[in-house]
Amino acid sequence: MAERRRDAGDERGTGKRGADDEIARAWDELVATARRTVAEGLVVGTSGNVSARVGDTVLVTPTGVPYDRLAPGDVVGVDLDGRQVLGSLVPTSELPMHLAIYRATDARAVVHTHAAHATAVSTLVGELPAIHYMAGALGGPVRVAPYATYGTPELAENMLRALTDRTACLLQNHGTIAYGATLSAAYDRTAQLNWMCQVWLLSTSVPGLSPNLLTPAQLREAGQRLSGYGQPG
């Protein structure tokens, strides 16, 4: 009997170590992604935030801390109700948006930025015009969530409506938010969205000319083709 009890204890210890290792790997990837948003010009200072879900724990960047200062021991985690379960640093003020996405979708990662071109477009239109077929990869025309004060439940609600059947949206006078099954997918969607905004701004800057826009049917066809894009598996 004693031997069996030791085996069970070993299994529990191994399970905890495995969970801790998964958290550590996810935190390292989260920090690398946050730093990438700065390096590639999607974020200035600490103006964006990144999160990743591991089981029922949401790892998230802390508020007001430059990403190049974050270390492995700075991990910040909350449960799906927003209660802090890991770390001592205060989570991002945009936590309500991140949690709203995790509760409403199968997302495993979320990236929020204040990318310049996307933020500019969010002040001009209620939906990003269909300037490029990559909108199909985000589920269709990219909507703009109506403005609400940052960090509020109202902003999270506006965002969720704009994300209906989409994996990314613009936040009016604010920035972008995108989610995916991985941090890489969420980041790539963010970058694609900002690039499409830049293309639209460029195409509308030529005096006397208006850009050709794709039809809903063309976007749907592109979305169907893009769903099978890439290597199998």
C-alpha positions as CSV (number, residue, x, y, z in Angstrom):
1,M,0.0,0.0,0.0
2,A,2.8,2.4,0.9
3,E,4.4,1.8,-2.5
4,R,1.2,2.6,-4.3
5,R,0.8,5.8,-2.3
6,R,4.3,6.9,-3.3
7,D,3.5,6.2,-6.9
8,A,0.3,8.3,-6.7
9,G,2.3,11.1,-5.2
10,D,4.9,10.8,-7.9
11,E,2.2,11.1,-10.5
12,R,0.8,14.2,-8.9
13,G,4.2,15.7,-8.6
14,T,5.0,14.9,-12.3
15,G,1.6,16.3,-13.3
16,K,2.3,19.6,-11.4
17,R,5.8,19.8,-12.9
18,G,4.3,19.3,-16.4
19,A,1.7,22.0,-15.8
20,D,4.4,24.4,-14.5
21,D,6.6,23.7,-17.5
22,E,3.7,24.4,-19.8
23,I,3.0,27.7,-18.1
24,A,6.7,28.6,-18.3
25,R,6.9,27.8,-22.1
26,A,3.7,29.8,-22.7
27,W,4.9,32.8,-20.8
28,D,8.2,32.8,-22.7
29,E,6.3,32.8,-26.0
30,L,3.9,35.5,-24.8
31,V,6.8,37.8,-23.8
32,A,8.5,37.1,-27.2
33,T,5.3,38.0,-29.0
34,A,4.8,41.2,-26.9
35,R,8.3,42.3,-27.8
36,R,7.7,41.5,-31.4
37,T,4.7,43.9,-31.5
38,V,7.1,46.7,-30.4
39,A,10.0,45.7,-32.7
40,E,7.7,45.6,-35.8
41,G,6.0,48.9,-35.0
42,L,2.6,47.7,-34.0
43,V,2.9,49.0,-30.4
44,V,4.6,52.1,-28.9
45,G,5.9,51.6,-25.4
46,T,3.4,49.5,-23.4
47,S,0.3,50.5,-25.3
48,G,-0.8,47.0,-26.4
49,N,-1.2,43.7,-24.6
50,V,-0.9,40.0,-25.3
51,S,-2.5,37.0,-23.6
52,A,-2.5,33.2,-23.9
53,R,-4.8,30.6,-22.3
54,V,-3.3,27.5,-20.7
55,G,-6.1,25.3,-19.4
56,D,-8.3,27.6,-17.3
57,T,-5.5,30.1,-16.7
58,V,-5.0,33.2,-18.8
59,L,-1.4,34.5,-18.9
60,V,-1.4,38.2,-19.7
61,T,1.1,41.0,-20.0
62,P,1.1,43.3,-16.9
63,T,0.1,46.9,-17.0
64,G,2.7,49.6,-17.5
65,V,5.8,47.4,-17.7
66,P,8.0,47.7,-20.8
67,Y,8.2,44.3,-22.5
68,D,12.0,44.2,-22.6
69,R,12.0,44.2,-18.7
70,L,9.8,41.1,-18.4
71,A,11.6,38.0,-17.1
72,P,10.5,34.4,-16.5
73,G,9.7,35.2,-12.9
74,D,7.3,38.0,-13.8
75,V,4.5,35.6,-15.0
76,V,1.0,37.1,-14.5
77,G,-2.0,34.8,-14.7
78,V,-5.7,35.1,-13.9
79,D,-8.6,32.7,-14.0
80,L,-11.5,33.1,-16.4
81,D,-13.3,35.3,-13.8
82,G,-10.3,37.6,-13.6
83,R,-9.0,36.5,-10.2
84,Q,-5.2,36.6,-10.1
85,V,-3.7,33.2,-9.6
86,L,-0.1,33.8,-10.7
87,G,2.4,36.5,-10.0
88,S,2.3,39.9,-8.2
89,L,2.4,42.3,-11.1
90,V,-1.0,43.9,-11.9
91,P,-2.6,42.5,-15.1
92,T,-3.2,44.8,-18.1
93,S,-6.1,47.2,-17.8
94,E,-7.5,45.7,-21.0
95,L,-8.1,42.3,-19.2
96,P,-11.9,42.6,-19.7
97,M,-11.5,42.3,-23.5
98,H,-9.2,39.3,-23.3
99,L,-11.4,37.5,-20.9
100,A,-14.5,38.2,-23.0
101,I,-12.9,36.6,-26.0
102,Y,-11.8,33.5,-24.0
103,R,-15.3,33.1,-22.6
104,A,-17.1,33.5,-26.0
105,T,-14.7,31.6,-28.3
106,D,-12.2,28.8,-28.5
107,A,-9.3,31.2,-28.6
108,R,-6.0,30.2,-27.1
109,A,-4.3,33.6,-27.7
110,V,-5.2,37.2,-28.1
111,V,-3.1,40.2,-29.4
112,H,-4.2,43.8,-28.9
113,T,-2.2,46.7,-30.5
114,H,-2.5,50.4,-31.2
115,A,-1.0,49.9,-34.7
116,A,-0.9,53.3,-36.4
117,H,-2.5,52.6,-39.8
118,A,-5.3,50.4,-38.3
119,T,-6.0,53.0,-35.6
120,A,-6.2,55.7,-38.3
121,V,-8.7,53.7,-40.3
122,S,-10.8,53.1,-37.1
123,T,-11.5,56.8,-36.9
124,L,-12.7,57.0,-40.5
125,V,-15.1,54.2,-41.3
126,G,-17.5,51.7,-39.6
127,E,-16.0,48.8,-41.5
128,L,-12.7,48.4,-43.3
129,P,-13.5,48.5,-47.0
130,A,-12.8,45.2,-48.8
131,I,-9.5,46.3,-50.3
132,H,-7.8,42.9,-50.2
133,Y,-8.9,39.2,-50.2
134,M,-7.0,38.6,-47.0
135,A,-10.1,39.9,-45.2
136,G,-11.5,36.5,-46.0
137,A,-8.9,35.0,-43.7
138,L,-10.4,37.0,-40.8
139,G,-13.9,35.8,-41.5
140,G,-15.0,38.6,-43.8
141,P,-15.2,42.4,-43.8
142,V,-13.4,43.8,-40.7
143,R,-15.8,45.7,-38.5
144,V,-15.1,48.6,-36.2
145,A,-16.3,48.3,-32.6
146,P,-17.8,51.6,-31.4
147,Y,-15.7,53.6,-29.1
148,A,-15.8,53.1,-25.3
149,T,-13.3,53.9,-22.6
150,Y,-10.4,51.5,-22.4
151,G,-10.6,48.7,-19.8
152,T,-14.4,48.9,-19.5
153,P,-17.0,46.2,-19.8
154,E,-18.7,48.4,-22.4
155,L,-15.6,48.2,-24.7
156,A,-15.5,44.4,-24.2
157,E,-19.2,44.2,-25.2
158,N,-18.7,46.4,-28.3
159,M,-15.7,44.3,-29.3
160,L,-17.5,41.0,-29.0
161,R,-20.3,42.3,-31.3
162,A,-17.7,43.4,-33.9
163,L,-16.0,40.0,-33.6
164,T,-19.2,38.0,-34.4
165,D,-18.0,35.4,-37.0
166,R,-14.7,37.2,-37.2
167,T,-11.2,36.6,-35.7
168,A,-10.2,40.3,-35.7
169,C,-11.7,43.7,-35.5
170,L,-10.8,47.4,-35.2
171,L,-11.6,49.4,-32.1
172,Q,-12.7,52.9,-32.9
173,N,-10.1,55.6,-32.0
174,H,-8.1,52.8,-30.2
175,G,-6.5,50.0,-32.2
176,T,-6.8,46.3,-33.2
177,I,-7.6,43.1,-31.5
178,A,-7.2,39.6,-32.9
179,Y,-7.3,36.0,-31.6
180,G,-6.3,32.6,-32.7
181,A,-5.5,29.0,-31.7
182,T,-1.8,30.1,-31.2
183,L,0.0,33.3,-30.4
184,S,1.6,33.1,-33.9
185,A,-1.9,33.0,-35.5
186,A,-3.2,35.9,-33.4
187,Y,-0.1,37.9,-34.2
188,D,-0.2,37.2,-38.0
189,R,-3.9,38.3,-38.1
190,T,-3.0,41.5,-36.3
191,A,-0.2,42.2,-38.8
192,Q,-2.4,41.4,-41.8
193,L,-5.1,43.7,-40.5
194,N,-2.8,46.6,-40.1
195,W,-1.3,46.0,-43.5
196,M,-4.7,46.0,-45.1
197,C,-5.5,49.3,-43.4
198,Q,-2.2,50.7,-44.8
199,V,-3.1,49.5,-48.3
200,W,-6.6,51.1,-48.1
201,L,-5.1,54.4,-46.8
202,L,-2.6,54.4,-49.6
203,S,-5.2,53.6,-52.3
204,T,-7.5,56.4,-51.2
205,S,-4.7,59.0,-51.1
206,V,-4.5,59.4,-54.9
207,P,-6.5,62.5,-56.0
208,G,-9.3,61.8,-58.5
209,L,-9.1,58.0,-58.1
210,S,-11.0,55.5,-56.0
211,P,-9.8,52.0,-55.2
212,N,-11.6,48.9,-56.6
213,L,-13.2,46.9,-53.8
214,L,-14.0,43.2,-53.7
215,T,-17.5,42.0,-53.7
216,P,-19.0,39.9,-50.8
217,A,-18.9,36.9,-53.1
218,Q,-15.2,37.4,-53.9
219,L,-14.4,37.7,-50.3
220,R,-16.3,34.5,-49.4
221,E,-14.5,32.6,-52.2
222,A,-11.1,33.8,-51.0
223,G,-12.0,32.9,-47.4
224,Q,-12.9,29.3,-48.5
225,R,-9.6,29.0,-50.4
226,L,-7.6,30.4,-47.5
227,S,-9.1,28.0,-45.0
228,G,-7.1,25.2,-46.7
229,Y,-4.0,27.3,-47.2
230,G,-0.6,26.1,-46.0
231,Q,0.9,22.7,-45.3
232,P,-1.3,19.8,-44.3
233,G,-1.5,19.2,-40.5
